[in-house]
Amino acid sequence: MRSITLLALCLLVCGLAAGQENPPAGLQVVYALTATTQKQMLSAIYAYEPASGLRSLLYRDTPEGSRLLLKMGGSDLQGVARAIPPGDVYGVMGPTTAPGGATPSDAVSRIRLGGEATKPATPERVFPLPLCFSLASAYGLWNRAPVFAVSPDASRFAVYALRVGEVRLDRPTIRLLSASGAEEWRIPLDHPDLYVADLAFSPDGGSLAYSVMPQGDEHTLDEALLPKAGVYLADIAARTTRQLYPGFVDAVAWGPRPDQITAAARVGDFWSTRYIGLVLVLPLGRKVREFSLRGAVTALAYSDDGEWLAVAAHYQRAERIWIYPVSGGWGQQAKIEPQSGERIALLGWARLALQTGAESAPARP
């Protein structure tokens, strides 16, 4: 009898431990796949429910008209579109190339999720945001896709910009915009050779965390700029900014608690390809937790309840998404397999009732 009781207890404990490795039904990771080997680089957005393994197509670019803008070179949506629970995605959309002699009709757009799986959502234009990033290339193309963030209530937007329409800015700048598109505040960086790697709003939308990194390679990097790298905190009401944590940080997320920020930091020096997760507590930015991360991290996203962390990274020559329980554990790799020539971008989380017609495997853009 005693051995049976111990066996039952073991099964119960093991079952609880296994259950902790999966978010509950209804909680999905939202991601995008971009086909980069086709002549037209089209993107599609999917929801993946770890509890069931189901995947559902939520949105698909069409060859005609406006599309989700891609980062030139990266050719993906990392940081250019964001999922806002329970079921919205905001992104910057526009034509693929800037028309000659005219300002393109770029706009912040909203994609409402949760419709029928067989009928991908139609984007709604929120406000215009033309030519916010970089200059025309030698081939007459524009990299108009910024690093972009949305407050949890969608009342504020943050955009990393090098220009405002046709006007070029003196230094790289974060623009804070209202829901109408009106500019509330500009945060210029300290040097033209610095850039913003990631942005994250606080749960109340009153603060903005952002990571700053220096531009350059082994030949052009100005080492005098290295001390300026790190996580910064902007108080929107007070119009103040400060460096919260020095280091080489490629991704930030607000959480898991409202007074905490998580950073994916390179281990050691600027050239490192190993990463760790750091949980910083406000107001001083003191490190209260450190955890291992696989591969070169490109994005972090907490679920709206702060219980789950999704991490996108380049690992073993492939792009992957991992899901970690905040309560502890090894986490799991999401069953999302990009095909050759596809780029994956983690957009965040949603709470959706997946349709019975949801795809058992991702459709291709």
SERO-4910 file (N, C-alpha, C, O; in steps of 0.05 Angstrom, whole numbers):
BEGIN
 pado doro    nc1    nc2    nc3   cac1   cac2   cac3    cc1    cc2    cc3    oc1    oc2    oc3
  Met    A     17    -24      0      0      0      0     17     25      0     12     44    -14
  Arg    A     39     24     16     57     47     18     70     53     -9     72     76    -16
  Ser    A     78     32    -23     91     36    -49     71     47    -69     79     63    -86
  Ile    A     46     38    -68     26     49    -86     21     78    -81     18     94    -99
  Thr    A     20     86    -55     16    114    -47     39    131    -58     35    153    -68
  Leu    A     64    121    -54     87    136    -64     86    139    -94     93    160   -105
  Leu    A     78    118   -108     76    119   -137     55    139   -146     60    154   -165
  Ala    A     32    139   -133     11    158   -140     21    187   -135     15    205   -151
  Leu    A     35    191   -112     45    218   -106     66    226   -127     66    250   -136
  Cys    A     83    208   -136    103    214   -156     89    222   -182     97    241   -195
  Leu    A     69    206   -190     54    212   -215     41    239   -214     40    254   -233
  Leu    A     30    246   -190     17    272   -187     37    295   -189     32    314   -203
  Val    A     60    292   -175     80    313   -176     91    315   -205     94    338   -215
  Cys    A     97    293   -218    107    294   -245     87    306   -264     94    321   -282
  Gly    A     61    299   -260     41    311   -277     39    341   -273     35    355   -293
  Leu    A     41    350   -248     40    379   -243     64    393   -256     61    414   -268
  Ala    A     87    380   -253    111    392   -265    109    393   -295    117    413   -308
  Ala    A     98    372   -307     95    372   -336     74    393   -345     78    406   -365
  Gly    A     53    396   -329     32    415   -336     43    444   -336     34    461   -351
  Gln    A     63    449   -318     74    476   -316     90    483   -341     97    507   -344
  Glu    A     97    464   -357    113    470   -381     96    481   -404    107    490   -424
  Asn    A     69    480   -401     52    490   -423     33    512   -412     21    508   -392
  Pro    A     31    534   -427     11    554   -420    -17    542   -422    -20    523   -437
  Pro    A    -37    554   -409    -64    543   -410    -76    547   -437    -67    564   -453
  Ala    A    -97    532   -443   -112    535   -468   -122    563   -471   -131    576   -451
  Gly    A   -121    574   -495   -130    601   -500   -107    621   -501   -111    643   -512
  Leu    A    -84    614   -490    -61    632   -491    -43    624   -514    -33    602   -514
  Gln    A    -38    642   -533    -23    636   -557      1    654   -560      0    678   -552
  Val    A     22    643   -572     44    659   -582     38    669   -610     29    653   -627
  Val    A     41    695   -615     36    706   -642     63    711   -655     81    723   -644
  Tyr    A     66    701   -680     91    704   -694     85    708   -724     63    704   -733
  Ala    A    106    717   -738    103    722   -767    125    706   -781    147    702   -771
  Leu    A    118    697   -805    137    684   -823    138    701   -849    118    709   -860
  Thr    A    163    707   -857    167    723   -882    183    706   -901    204    695   -895
  Ala    A    172    703   -925    186    688   -947    205    707   -960    197    725   -975
  Thr    A    231    702   -956    251    720   -966    263    712   -993    278    727  -1005
  Thr    A    257    688  -1002    268    678  -1027    251    684  -1051    259    680  -1074
  Gln    A    227    693  -1046    209    700  -1068    215    729  -1078    227    745  -1063
  Lys    A    207    735  -1102    211    761  -1113    197    782  -1096    209    804  -1091
  Gln    A    173    777  -1087    159    794  -1069    159    781  -1041    149    759  -1038
  Met    A    171    795  -1022    174    784   -995    148    789   -980    144    810   -968
  Leu    A    131    769   -980    105    771   -966    107    758   -938    122    739   -934
  Ser    A     91    770   -920     91    760   -892     63    750   -885     43    759   -896
  Ala    A     63    732   -866     38    722   -855     41    720   -825     63    715   -815
  Ile    A     19    724   -810     19    723   -781      2    700   -772    -19    694   -782
  Tyr    A     13    685   -752      0    661   -741     -2    663   -711     13    678   -698
  Ala    A    -21    648   -700    -22    643   -671    -16    613   -666    -26    596   -680
  Tyr    A      0    608   -646      8    581   -638     -1    576   -609      8    591   -592
  Glu    A    -17    556   -605    -26    549   -578    -10    526   -567    -14    503   -576
  Pro    A      9    531   -549     26    508   -539      9    486   -526     17    463   -528
  Ala    A    -13    492   -513    -29    472   -499    -39    451   -518    -40    427   -511
  Ser    A    -47    459   -543    -58    440   -562    -40    434   -585    -44    414   -599
  Gly    A    -20    451   -590     -4    449   -614    -16    460   -639     -5    458   -660
  Leu    A    -41    471   -637    -54    482   -660    -42    509   -669    -32    525   -652
  Arg    A    -42    513   -695    -33    539   -706    -54    549   -725    -67    534   -739
  Ser    A    -58    575   -724    -80    587   -740    -69    611   -755    -55    628   -744
  Leu    A    -76    613   -780    -69    636   -797    -87    660   -789   -112    657   -790
  Leu    A    -75    683   -783    -90    706   -774    -90    728   -795   -109    743   -797
  Tyr    A    -68    730   -810    -66    752   -830    -46    743   -851    -27    729   -845
  Arg    A    -50    752   -876    -31    747   -897    -29    771   -915    -49    782   -924
  Asp    A     -4    780   -921      1    801   -941    -10    793   -968    -10    769   -974
  Thr    A    -18    812   -983    -26    807  -1011     -6    822  -1029      5    842  -1021
  Pro    A     -1    811  -1053     19    824  -1071     12    853  -1078     30    869  -1084
  Glu    A    -14    860  -1078    -22    887  -1085    -27    903  -1059    -35    893  -1039
  Gly    A    -22    930  -1062    -28    948  -1040     -8    948  -1018     15    939  -1022
  Ser    A    -15    958   -994      3    961   -972      8    934   -959     -9    916   -959
  Arg    A     33    931   -949     41    907   -935     56    914   -909     64    937   -906
  Leu    A     59    895   -892     76    900   -868    104    906   -877    116    890   -892
  Leu    A    115    929   -869    141    937   -878    163    920   -865    161    913   -841
  Leu    A    183    913   -880    205    896   -871    230    912   -867    235    932   -879
  Lys    A    246    902   -848    273    914   -845    291    906   -868    293    883   -874
  Met    A    302    926   -881    321    920   -903    345    905   -892    355    912   -871
  Gly    A    354    885   -905    376    869   -895    365    846   -878    370    822   -885
  Gly    A    351    852   -856    340    831   -840    316    818   -854    311    794   -850
  Ser    A    301    833   -869    278    823   -884    258    809   -866    247    789   -874
  Asp    A    254    819   -842    235    807   -824    219    829   -809    224    853   -814
  Leu    A    201    820   -792    184    839   -778    192    843   -749    177    854   -733
  Gln    A    216    834   -741    224    836   -713    224    864   -704    239    881   -714
  Gly    A    206    870   -684    204    897   -674    188    916   -690    185    940   -682
  Val    A    178    908   -713    163    925   -731    133    922   -728    117    939   -736
  Ala    A    125    899   -716     97    894   -710     96    882   -682    113    867   -674
  Arg    A     74    888   -667     72    879   -640     43    869   -635     24    881   -643
  Ala    A     42    846   -621     16    836   -612      8    848   -585     25    849   -567
  Ile    A    -17    858   -583    -27    869   -558    -51    853   -549    -72    853   -562
  Pro    A    -48    838   -527    -71    822   -518    -96    839   -512    -93    862   -505
  Pro    A   -120    827   -516   -124    799   -522   -121    791   -551   -115    768   -557
  Gly    A   -126    810   -570   -126    801   -598   -121    822   -619   -136    823   -639
  Asp    A   -101    839   -615    -94    860   -635    -65    857   -642    -48    850   -625
  Val    A    -59    863   -667    -31    867   -676    -29    895   -688    -45    902   -706
  Tyr    A     -9    910   -680     -4    936   -692     23    934   -707     42    922   -697
  Gly    A     23    946   -730     48    946   -746     48    970   -765     28    984   -769
  Val    A     72    975   -777     75    996   -796     72    984   -824     86    965   -831
  Met    A     53    994   -840     47    983   -866     50   1004   -887     47   1028   -882
  Gly    A     57    995   -911     60   1014   -934     67    999   -959     70    974   -958
  Pro    A     70   1013   -981     79   1000  -1006    108    990  -1003    123   1000   -986
  Thr    A    115    971  -1020    142    959  -1017    164    978  -1024    186    977  -1012
  Thr    A    160    997  -1043    181   1016  -1050    169   1044  -1048    145   1048  -1053
  Ala    A    185   1064  -1041    176   1091  -1040    172   1102  -1069    191   1100  -1084
  Pro    A    149   1112  -1075    145   1122  -1102    163   1146  -1109    167   1163  -1091
  Gly    A    173   1147  -1133    190   1169  -1141    177   1196  -1139    156   1200  -1151
  Gly    A    189   1215  -1124    179   1242  -1122    155   1245  -1105    143   1266  -1104
  Ala    A    147   1224  -1090    124   1226  -1073    129   1212  -1046    144   1192  -1045
  Thr    A    116   1221  -1026    119   1208  -1000    101   1184   -999     77   1186  -1005
  Pro    A    111   1161   -991     94   1137   -990     72   1139   -969     75   1154   -950
  Ser    A     51   1124   -973     28   1124   -955     32   1105   -932     14   1089   -927
  Asp    A     55   1106   -918     59   1089   -895     40   1097   -873     32   1120   -870
  Ala    A     32   1077   -856     14   1083   -835     17   1062   -813     23   1039   -818
  Val    A     12   1070   -788      8   1051   -766    -19   1038   -771    -39   1052   -774
  Ser    A    -20   1012   -771    -45    998   -777    -51    977   -756    -32    967   -743
  Arg    A    -76    971   -752    -84    951   -732    -97    927   -746   -114    930   -764
  Ile    A    -89    904   -738   -100    879   -748   -115    866   -725   -103    857   -705
  Arg    A   -142    864   -727   -158    852   -706   -158    822   -710   -167    812   -731
  Leu    A   -150    807   -690   -147    778   -692   -173    765   -682   -190    778   -671
  Gly    A   -174    739   -686   -196    723   -674   -219    718   -693   -239    707   -684
  Gly    A   -216    724   -718   -237    718   -738   -235    689   -747   -220    673   -735
  Glu    A   -250    683   -768   -249    656   -778   -221    650   -790   -209    667   -803
  Ala    A   -211    626   -784   -184    618   -793   -182    619   -824   -161    623   -835
  Thr    A   -205    614   -837   -204    614   -866   -206    642   -878   -204    645   -903
  Lys    A   -210    662   -862   -213    690   -871   -194    708   -855   -202    719   -835
  Pro    A   -169    710   -864   -150    727   -851   -160    755   -848   -175    765   -864
  Ala    A   -151    769   -826   -161    795   -819   -152    816   -840   -131    813   -853
  Thr    A   -168    838   -841   -161    860   -859   -151    883   -841   -164    890   -822
  Pro    A   -127    894   -847   -116    916   -830   -133    941   -831   -146    948   -851
  Glu    A   -134    955   -809   -147    981   -806   -125   1003   -803   -108   1001   -786
  Arg    A   -127   1024   -819   -108   1046   -817   -114   1062   -792   -137   1070   -787
  Val    A    -93   1067   -775    -96   1082   -750    -88   1111   -754   -103   1130   -750
  Phe    A    -63   1116   -763    -53   1143   -770    -29   1141   -788    -15   1121   -787
  Pro    A    -24   1161   -805     -2   1160   -823     25   1163   -809     27   1176   -788
  Leu    A     45   1149   -819     72   1150   -808     93   1147   -831    106   1126   -833
  Pro    A     95   1167   -848    112   1164   -872    142   1167   -867    150   1183   -850
  Leu    A    158   1152   -881    187   1155   -882    199   1161   -855    211   1182   -851
  Cys    A    197   1142   -836    207   1147   -810    236   1137   -806    248   1143   -786
  Phe    A    246   1121   -825    271   1108   -820    289   1108   -844    281   1098   -865
  Ser    A    313   1118   -842    335   1117   -861    331   1133   -886    310   1145   -890
  Leu    A    351   1132   -904    351   1146   -929    348   1126   -952    350   1102   -947
  Ala    A    344   1136   -976    342   1118   -999    368   1104  -1004    389   1117  -1001
  Ser    A    368   1079  -1012    392   1065  -1018    401   1072  -1047    387   1086  -1061
  Ala    A    424   1061  -1054    434   1066  -1081    415   1054  -1102    417   1062  -1126
  Tyr    A    398   1036  -1095    380   1023  -1114    353   1037  -1114    334   1027  -1127
  Gly    A    350   1059  -1100    325   1074  -1099    304   1062  -1081    281   1069  -1081
  Leu    A    313   1043  -1063    295   1031  -1044    297   1045  -1018    316   1059  -1013
  Trp    A    277   1041  -1000    277   1054   -974    273   1032   -953    257   1014   -956
  Asn    A    289   1035   -931    284   1019   -908    266   1036   -889    277   1051   -872
  Arg    A    240   1033   -892    222   1051   -877    212   1038   -851    195   1050   -837
  Ala    A    221   1014   -845    210    999   -822    226   1006   -797    250   1000   -796
  Pro    A    213   1018   -777    227   1025   -752    226   1003   -731    211    983   -735
  Val    A    241   1006   -710    235    992   -685    211   1006   -672    211   1031   -670
  Phe    A    192    991   -663    165   1002   -658    153    989   -634    157    964   -630
  Ala    A    139   1003   -617    126    992   -593    100   1005   -588     95   1028   -597
  Val    A     82    991   -575     55   1000   -569     50    996   -539     56    975   -528
  Ser    A     38   1016   -526     30   1013   -498      8    992   -496     -7    988   -515
  Pro    A      6    979   -472    -15    958   -470    -43    966   -476    -59    950   -485
  Asp    A    -50    992   -471    -77   1001   -478    -78   1015   -505    -99   1026   -512
  Ala    A    -57   1013   -520    -55   1025   -547    -61   1055   -547    -71   1066   -567
  Ser    A    -54   1069   -526    -57   1098   -525    -32   1112   -533    -33   1136   -538
  Arg    A     -9   1098   -533     16   1111   -540     32   1092   -558     30   1067   -556
  Phe    A     48   1104   -575     66   1089   -593     94   1101   -591     97   1125   -588
  Ala    A    114   1084   -593    141   1093   -594    154   1084   -619    151   1060   -627
  Val    A    168   1102   -633    180   1095   -659    209   1105   -659    214   1129   -653
  Tyr    A    228   1088   -666    255   1095   -670    257   1107   -698    251   1094   -718
  Ala    A    266   1132   -700    265   1146   -726    292   1160   -732    306   1170   -714
  Leu    A    297   1162   -758    319   1178   -768    309   1202   -784    324   1220   -792
  Arg    A    282   1203   -788    270   1225   -802    241   1227   -795    229   1208   -784
  Val    A    229   1250   -801    200   1254   -798    190   1263   -825    193   1286   -832
  Gly    A    178   1244   -839    171   1250   -867    196   1256   -883    214   1240   -884
  Glu    A    196   1279   -896    218   1287   -913    241   1301   -897    262   1306   -909
  Val    A    237   1305   -872    256   1320   -855    274   1300   -841    265   1284   -825
  Arg    A    300   1302   -847    320   1285   -834    327   1296   -806    332   1320   -804
  Leu    A    328   1278   -786    335   1287   -759    366   1288   -756    380   1273   -769
  Asp    A    375   1305   -738    404   1308   -733    416   1283   -721    439   1275   -727
  Arg    A    401   1270   -703    410   1246   -689    387   1225   -689    364   1233   -690
  Pro    A    395   1200   -686    374   1180   -682    356   1187   -658    366   1196   -638
  Thr    A    330   1184   -661    311   1195   -642    288   1175   -637    279   1162   -656
  Ile    A    279   1174   -612    254   1159   -606    231   1180   -606    233   1200   -592
  Arg    A    211   1175   -622    187   1192   -622    165   1179   -607    158   1156   -612
  Leu    A    153   1194   -588    130   1185   -573    105   1197   -586    103   1222   -588
  Leu    A     87   1180   -594     63   1189   -608     38   1181   -593     37   1160   -580
  Ser    A     17   1197   -595     -9   1190   -584    -24   1172   -603    -15   1166   -625
  Ala    A    -48   1163   -594    -64   1146   -610    -74   1159   -636    -83   1146   -654
  Ser    A    -73   1186   -636    -81   1200   -660    -58   1205   -679    -61   1215   -702
  Gly    A    -33   1198   -670     -9   1203   -686      5   1229   -679     26   1234   -691
  Ala    A     -7   1245   -661      6   1270   -653     31   1264   -637     32   1246   -620
  Glu    A     52   1279   -642     78   1275   -628     77   1287   -600     70   1311   -597
  Glu    A     83   1271   -580     83   1281   -552    111   1288   -543    114   1307   -527
  Trp    A    131   1274   -553    158   1278   -541    178   1266   -560    173   1246   -573
  Arg    A    202   1278   -562    225   1266   -577    247   1261   -557    254   1278   -541
  Ile    A    260   1237   -560    283   1229   -543    306   1225   -562    309   1203   -572
  Pro    A    323   1245   -566    347   1240   -583    368   1224   -569    372   1228   -545
  Leu    A    383   1207   -583    405   1193   -572    429   1211   -570    430   1232   -583
  Asp    A    449   1203   -555    472   1220   -549    492   1223   -572    508   1242   -572
  His    A    490   1205   -592    510   1206   -613    498   1194   -639    481   1176   -637
  Pro    A    506   1204   -662    495   1193   -687    501   1164   -692    487   1151   -707
  Asp    A    522   1153   -679    530   1125   -684    518   1106   -663    527   1083   -660
  Leu    A    498   1115   -648    483   1098   -630    456   1091   -643    446   1106   -660
  Tyr    A    445   1068   -636    418   1061   -646    402   1048   -624    413   1039   -604
  Val    A    376   1047   -628    357   1034   -610    353   1005   -619    343   1001   -641
  Ala    A    359    986   -602    356    958   -609    327    948   -602    317    931   -617
  Asp    A    315    959   -581    288    949   -574    274    970   -556    288    987   -545
  Leu    A    248    968   -555    231    986   -539    210    970   -525    200    949   -535
  Ala    A    202    979   -500    180    966   -486    167    986   -467    180    999   -451
  Phe    A    140    988   -469    125   1005   -451    120    991   -424    118    966   -423
  Ser    A    117   1007   -403    108    997   -377     78    989   -379     64    998   -397
  Pro    A     68    973   -361     40    965   -362     20    988   -361     -1    986   -373
  Asp    A     27   1011   -348     10   1033   -347     15   1053   -370      1   1074   -372
  Gly    A     34   1048   -387     41   1065   -409     55   1091   -402     59   1108   -419
  Gly    A     62   1094   -377     74   1119   -368    105   1120   -370    117   1141   -367
  Ser    A    117   1097   -375    146   1095   -377    153   1079   -402    138   1062   -411
  Leu    A    177   1083   -412    187   1069   -435    216   1059   -429    233   1075   -423
  Ala    A    220   1033   -431    247   1022   -430    257   1018   -458    243   1010   -476
  Tyr    A    283   1024   -462    294   1020   -488    324   1013   -485    338   1023   -467
  Ser    A    333    997   -504    362    989   -504    377   1004   -526    367   1006   -548
  Val    A    400   1014   -519    417   1029   -537    443   1014   -542    455   1003   -524
  Met    A    450   1012   -568    475    999   -576    491   1016   -595    479   1032   -609
  Pro    A    518   1013   -596    534   1028   -615    534   1014   -643    534    990   -644
  Gln    A    534   1030   -664    538   1020   -691    567   1013   -696    585   1025   -684
  Gly    A    571    994   -714    599    990   -723    607    961   -722    595    944   -709
  Asp    A    630    955   -736    642    929   -736    670    931   -726    677    952   -713
  Glu    A    687    910   -730    714    911   -719    731    933   -730    751    940   -719
  His    A    723    945   -753    738    966   -766    727    994   -759    742   1013   -759
  Thr    A    701    996   -754    688   1022   -752    677   1029   -724    669   1051   -719
  Leu    A    677   1009   -706    665   1014   -680    681   1034   -664    706   1032   -662
  Asp    A    667   1054   -654    680   1074   -636    677   1064   -608    656   1065   -596
  Glu    A    699   1055   -596    698   1043   -570    691   1063   -548    684   1055   -526
  Ala    A    694   1088   -554    686   1109   -534    656   1109   -529    647   1119   -509
  Leu    A    641   1096   -548    612   1095   -545    603   1071   -528    579   1070   -521
  Leu    A    620   1052   -523    612   1028   -509    599   1033   -482    580   1020   -475
  Pro    A    609   1053   -465    596   1058   -440    568   1068   -442    553   1067   -422
  Lys    A    560   1078   -465    533   1089   -469    513   1066   -475    489   1071   -475
  Ala    A    523   1042   -480    505   1020   -486    491   1011   -461    502   1012   -439
  Gly    A    466   1002   -463    452    992   -440    422    996   -442    412   1004   -463
  Val    A    409    991   -420    380    995   -417    375   1022   -406    386   1030   -385
  Tyr    A    357   1038   -418    350   1064   -409    320   1065   -402    305   1048   -411
  Leu    A    313   1084   -384    286   1086   -375    277   1115   -380    290   1134   -370
  Ala    A    255   1119   -394    243   1145   -398    217   1148   -382    199   1132   -384
  Asp    A    216   1170   -367    191   1177   -352    176   1197   -370    185   1219   -373
  Ile    A    154   1188   -381    140   1205   -401    128   1230   -390    130   1251   -402
  Ala    A    117   1228   -366    105   1252   -353    126   1272   -345    122   1296   -349
  Ala    A    148   1263   -334    169   1281   -325    188   1290   -347    204   1308   -343
  Arg    A    187   1276   -370    205   1282   -393    234   1279   -385    251   1296   -390
  Thr    A    240   1257   -371    268   1251   -363    276   1223   -372    259   1206   -375
  Thr    A    302   1220   -377    313   1194   -384    337   1188   -368    351   1207   -359
  Arg    A    343   1163   -363    368   1156   -349    376   1128   -357    359   1111   -364
  Gln    A    402   1123   -354    412   1096   -359    405   1079   -335    414   1085   -313
  Leu    A    390   1057   -339    382   1040   -318    403   1018   -312    408   1010   -290
  Tyr    A    414   1008   -334    433    985   -332    453    986   -355    444    985   -378
  Pro    A    479    988   -350    499    987   -371    504    959   -381    505    940   -366
  Gly    A    506    956   -408    512    930   -419    503    929   -448    493    949   -459
  Phe    A    508    906   -460    502    903   -489    477    886   -491    477    861   -491
  Val    A    454    900   -494    427    888   -493    414    890   -520    411    912   -531
  Asp    A    405    867   -530    392    866   -556    362    865   -555    348    870   -575
  Ala    A    350    858   -532    321    857   -530    313    863   -501    327    856   -482
  Val    A    290    876   -498    279    882   -472    249    876   -471    236    876   -492
  Ala    A    239    870   -447    211    865   -443    204    875   -415    219    871   -397
  Trp    A    180    887   -412    172    896   -386    159    872   -372    139    861   -381
  Gly    A    171    865   -349    160    842   -334    182    825   -322    206    831   -326
  Pro    A    175    804   -307    148    793   -305    129    809   -286    105    807   -289
  Arg    A    140    825   -267    123    841   -250    122    869   -261    140    877   -277
  Pro    A    103    885   -252    101    913   -262    125    930   -256    129    951   -269
  Asp    A    140    923   -235    163    939   -228    189    926   -237    211    932   -226
  Gln    A    188    909   -257    212    895   -267    214    897   -297    194    899   -312
  Ile    A    239    897   -307    246    897   -335    265    874   -340    284    870   -325
  Thr    A    260    858   -361    278    836   -368    294    844   -393    283    854   -413
  Ala    A    320    838   -392    338    845   -414    353    820   -423    361    803   -407
  Ala    A    356    817   -450    373    796   -461    400    808   -467    402    824   -486
  Ala    A    420    801   -452    446    815   -453    467    796   -463    467    772   -457
  Arg    A    486    807   -478    509    791   -487    528    787   -463    532    805   -447
  Val    A    538    762   -461    556    755   -439    584    764   -445    596    756   -466
  Gly    A    596    781   -428    623    789   -433    624    815   -448    614    836   -439
  Asp    A    637    814   -472    641    839   -487    621    843   -510    602    827   -513
  Phe    A    625    864   -525    607    872   -546    605    850   -568    584    848   -581
  Trp    A    626    835   -572    627    815   -594    616    788   -586    616    770   -603
  Ser    A    608    785   -562    599    758   -552    574    749   -567    557    765   -575
  Thr    A    572    723   -571    548    711   -583    533    694   -562    514    680   -569
  Arg    A    541    696   -537    527    682   -515    509    703   -500    517    726   -496
  Tyr    A    485    694   -492    466    712   -479    456    701   -453    455    677   -448
  Ile    A    449    720   -435    436    713   -410    411    732   -407    411    754   -418
  Gly    A    392    723   -392    369    739   -385    374    752   -358    382    739   -339
  Leu    A    369    778   -356    372    793   -331    345    806   -324    333    819   -340
  Val    A    337    802   -299    312    815   -289    321    838   -271    335    834   -251
  Leu    A    314    862   -279    321    887   -265    297    898   -251    275    899   -262
  Val    A    301    905   -225    278    916   -210    281    946   -208    303    957   -205
  Leu    A    258    960   -210    258    989   -208    255    997   -179    244    982   -163
  Pro    A    263   1022   -172    272   1043   -191    302   1044   -197    310   1059   -215
  Leu    A    318   1028   -184    347   1030   -186    359   1013   -208    382   1017   -216
  Gly    A    344    994   -219    355    977   -239    373    955   -228    390    944   -242
  Arg    A    368    948   -203    384    927   -190    377    900   -202    354    893   -206
  Lys    A    397    883   -208    393    856   -218    384    838   -196    397    835   -176
  Val    A    360    826   -200    349    808   -179    348    779   -189    343    761   -173
  Arg    A    353    774   -215    352    747   -225    368    746   -250    370    765   -265
  Glu    A    381    723   -255    396    718   -279    390    689   -288    389    671   -272
  Phe    A    385    686   -314    378    659   -324    390    655   -352    396    674   -367
  Ser    A    395    630   -359    408    623   -385    388    626   -408    364    622   -405
  Leu    A    400    634   -431    384    636   -456    399    621   -478    424    621   -478
  Arg    A    385    609   -496    397    594   -518    400    612   -542    381    626   -550
  Gly    A    424    613   -553    429    627   -579    429    657   -576    429    668   -554
  Ala    A    431    671   -599    431    700   -601    403    710   -601    388    706   -620
  Val    A    395    723   -579    367    731   -575    359    755   -592    375    774   -593
  Thr    A    336    754   -604    326    776   -620    301    789   -609    295    812   -615
  Ala    A    286    775   -592    262    786   -581    253    772   -555    258    748   -552
  Leu    A    240    787   -537    229    776   -512    200    786   -511    194    808   -520
  Ala    A    182    769   -500    154    778   -496    142    762   -473    143    738   -473
  Tyr    A    130    777   -454    116    764   -432     86    763   -438     75    780   -452
  Ser    A     73    741   -429     44    740   -431     32    761   -413     45    772   -395
  Asp    A      6    768   -418     -6    790   -404     -9    785   -374    -12    804   -359
  Asp    A     -8    760   -365    -10    754   -337     18    752   -324     20    747   -300
  Gly    A     39    755   -340     66    754   -330     76    727   -322     97    724   -309
  Glu    A     61    706   -330     68    679   -322     86    664   -342     98    644   -336
  Trp    A     88    674   -367    102    660   -388    119    680   -404    111    702   -410
  Leu    A    143    670   -411    162    686   -427    168    672   -453    176    649   -453
  Ala    A    164    686   -475    171    676   -502    197    689   -510    201    713   -507
  Val    A    216    673   -521    242    683   -529    247    674   -558    246    650   -564
  Ala    A    254    693   -575    262    686   -603    292    689   -605    304    708   -594
  Ala    A    306    670   -618    335    670   -619    344    654   -644    331    637   -653
  His    A    368    661   -653    383    646   -673    398    624   -657    415    631   -640
  Tyr    A    393    599   -663    405    578   -648    412    555   -666    394    545   -681
  Gln    A    437    546   -666    446    524   -684    437    528   -713    425    511   -725
  Arg    A    443    552   -723    438    560   -751    409    560   -758    402    557   -782
  Ala    A    391    564   -739    363    565   -745    350    585   -726    361    592   -705
  Glu    A    327    595   -734    311    614   -718    290    598   -703    275    582   -715
  Arg    A    289    602   -677    271    587   -660    257    605   -640    266    627   -634
  Ile    A    234    595   -628    221    609   -606    219    589   -583    210    566   -587
  Trp    A    227    598   -559    224    582   -535    204    594   -517    199    619   -517
  Ile    A    191    578   -501    170    587   -482    179    577   -454    182    553   -449
  Tyr    A    181    596   -435    190    590   -408    169    597   -388    157    618   -390
  Pro    A    164    579   -368    146    587   -346    162    605   -327    185    599   -320
  Val    A    151    628   -319    165    646   -301    170    633   -274    189    641   -260
  Ser    A    153    614   -267    156    601   -241    181    583   -240    188    574   -218
  Gly    A    193    578   -263    218    562   -264    214    538   -281    192    529   -287
  Gly    A    236    527   -291    235    504   -309    252    509   -333    261    531   -339
  Trp    A    256    487   -348    273    488   -372    260    501   -396    273    510   -414
  Gly    A    234    503   -395    220    513   -418    219    493   -441    228    471   -438
  Gln    A    207    502   -463    205    484   -486    207    500   -512    202    524   -513
  Gln    A    216    486   -533    217    499   -559    190    497   -572    178    475   -574
  Ala    A    179    519   -582    154    519   -596    156    503   -621    176    504   -635
  Lys    A    136    488   -627    136    471   -651    130    487   -676    109    484   -689
  Ile    A    148    506   -682    145    524   -705    170    520   -721    192    527   -712
  Glu    A    168    510   -745    191    503   -762    191    520   -787    178    512   -806
  Pro    A    205    542   -788    207    557   -813    221    541   -835    240    526   -829
  Gln    A    211    543   -859    224    529   -881    248    546   -891    252    568   -882
  Ser    A    265    533   -908    288    547   -918    280    573   -932    261    573   -949
  Gly    A    293    595   -925    287    620   -938    265    636   -924    257    657   -933
  Glu    A    255    626   -901    235    640   -885    248    652   -860    265    640   -848
  Arg    A    239    676   -853    247    689   -828    224    688   -809    201    692   -817
  Ile    A    230    683   -783    209    683   -763    213    707   -745    235    714   -738
  Ala    A    191    719   -736    191    742   -718    171    738   -696    147    732   -702
  Leu    A    180    740   -672    162    738   -648    148    765   -645    162    786   -642
  Leu    A    121    765   -645    106    790   -643     94    794   -615     88    816   -607
  Gly    A     91    772   -600     80    774   -573     60    752   -567     63    730   -577
  Trp    A     40    759   -551     20    739   -542     -8    749   -548    -13    773   -552
  Ala    A    -27    730   -549    -56    736   -552    -72    716   -537    -62    694   -530
  Arg    A    -97    723   -531   -116    704   -519   -139    701   -538   -157    718   -540
  Leu    A   -139    679   -553   -158    675   -575   -170    648   -572   -158    629   -561
  Ala    A   -195    645   -582   -207    619   -585   -201    609   -614   -214    618   -633
  Leu    A   -182    592   -616   -174    583   -643   -198    568   -656   -212    552   -643
  Gln    A   -201    573   -682   -224    562   -696   -219    532   -702   -196    522   -702
  Thr    A   -241    518   -706   -238    489   -711   -224    485   -738   -213    463   -743
  Gly    A   -223    505   -754   -209    503   -780   -180    511   -778   -167    515   -799
  Ala    A   -169    514   -754   -142    522   -751   -123    502   -764   -129    478   -765
  Glu    A   -101    512   -774    -82    495   -788    -66    478   -769    -58    487   -748
  Ser    A    -61    453   -776    -44    436   -759    -15    441   -764      2    433   -749
  Ala    A     -9    456   -786     18    464   -792     16    491   -806     -4    497   -819
  Pro    A     37    508   -803     35    535   -814     32    535   -844     46    522   -858
  Ala    A     13    551   -853     12    557   -882     34    575   -890     45    589   -872
  Arg    A     41    576   -915     64    592   -923     55    618   -935     35    619   -948
  Pro    A     70    640   -929     62    666   -940     61    665   -971     55    685   -983
***
